[in-house]
Amino acid sequence: MLSELEKNSAILIVDDSIDVIHLLSHILSDYPNLYFASDAATALEQVRLAPPDLILLDVELPDATGYEVCKQLISPGKTHSCAIIMMTASSNMESEAKSLESGASDFIAKPFNPASVKARVKTQLRLHHQSAALAKLVNQDSLTTLYNRRYFDSTVTEEFERHRRQRTPLTIALIDIDHFKAFNDGYGHLQGDETLRQVALAINASCRRPGETVARYGGEEFAVILPHTDLVAAQALGSRLCLLIGQLNLPHAYSGTGKHVTVSVGLATSTPGPLDTAVAQIAAADQALYRAKSAGRNRAVAVLTG
């Protein structure tokens, strides 16, 4: 019997044989979320749009070898560390070794043994979900449950490079709770922690588009990665965040800005060029945040950096 986690797992089967796809569909009929691709290009596009939990990948495809596809699939940012089981009609040790060397988690020989296929799929899904749970703990801020600074730093670099290749605009936002030291001094750190959690939830709820990443950047500061977001959209989001945090109506009697908790937002938008860096764009967002604070706080300032 499958667990709820296994039932909700997405499995992508990549093989150019319709007979193989039908056979695997029958063997794995207990899994409701089966998807299919008959060539490498389609498989890579499906992974880009919706990364699966497990991929069953044939070695021989019409437009590439499974080994080549596997190496692309496990590259950073592609599959979120999904498991890959290679499939081949060759059962020799060399084929198995080459599959594992290319990044596959396991190896299945054709013709299939249904019991073996089911067992290997179940094992790889269990390992994948255990790994994902561990990665979440490593990348999660324990107080707010947002991503932590470590995850932000690695993700922003990947996103910057992706937008450089695609020549599309990327926005980075830095958000700071106004007069938060005074809040902690006046209300105590326990109430300060609760306020951080509520502000984090509000920011996270406002940034739900695919690829948007919200992280606790440090102390009372948050950072957001906004893919495919131009300057106009960036300014609109920053202003909306200020409004939403104000509408939480969290009392702040020690604020020099108002009676409730407010935030200042700095946003930097860039279509990355060859000489641009993610570090420079973050610095530009930090300067925009400084301008928002200098102008009276509880406001957003967006700048174009490239």
Steps between C-alpha positions, in 0.01 A plus 500: 500500500627847408533780751330834434838649413561228242151539354565871450839440337545599136678245279625586151561206261730582208511237222441513125321163499125519544502134608743575782292795614184286503677226692641734764162673530350162584776402744479837678121537480481559878668837443242754374749765388679342204631718218669407175751627244634324190813709440762698689378846401146435624630346821723797577214743434264306726760498776548876462127567528422252778790309660391144585601295801632212291603449137519164323740578215580278201864490388414507129294803392455634144668836566758421773633225721346453841843560653516848344147580612571378850798734535280793395220398733719493810665836431424774759148638494363239260324230700526600865699180561238265361588132471585350160480131411670411172343233276685297236481173311866443580548338840880491507706657780639768268151638423408501867822678596454759225144568617611561857795713387267723299301575815225239506385370838429148378494275195231271351567247224252408228294284473345623825438296809181667631573422866851641466374816326243563773755443777763726341249778435369480856854507643612795291188701584552437870865606479405806294243619752736441791767702321252778423390515864862526614576769240199697621633497855844609382358784289225617737510783752385342825312806629300609195507171296606707198812409305819605676789719384700198384224392261445855377868545417513183291165557329558864407821404319318231299212735416738778399681269258171369361372853434833592343459213253136583428554879495194555719455739796568381854409693815651460846320655798630568850240566770575640845262537796512864605637581848519134594771547764270743679220241471715231664615739772143606575302177465768236559658244270219245529252750356764602249527140381123475460497820296776364277291188437189700410687732266671199339164331438360815341798543268495134402127511426557799269771328293345181365586503129709207375867555575452780753718437805451663840777471758594638837812696412609575855353644819189697404588504130345288224600445138289404200607372157247602233559331163385670179402817687560843343537836676130590485394167649776527760380839622141375514601198707708709739213743558259210549726343761514824697121522490444137602740514794334820619161330478615234745448771763777371724544758779834681513490772763876551471506574127607836368292438189151414625295311756532165327775280358610614154768396254734670257575331167789537259476336158755474221404387151746387237516316171842349576776565250840333459672719760216517755500300823241388752710658776480840330124472459454411867713803589275716280192366681670582830564858382135529395399378847722767655327764285158374613605535862655843446178620333294422810460118500174309438558526126660321206775624269572310179805563280614378159856372500543366149 
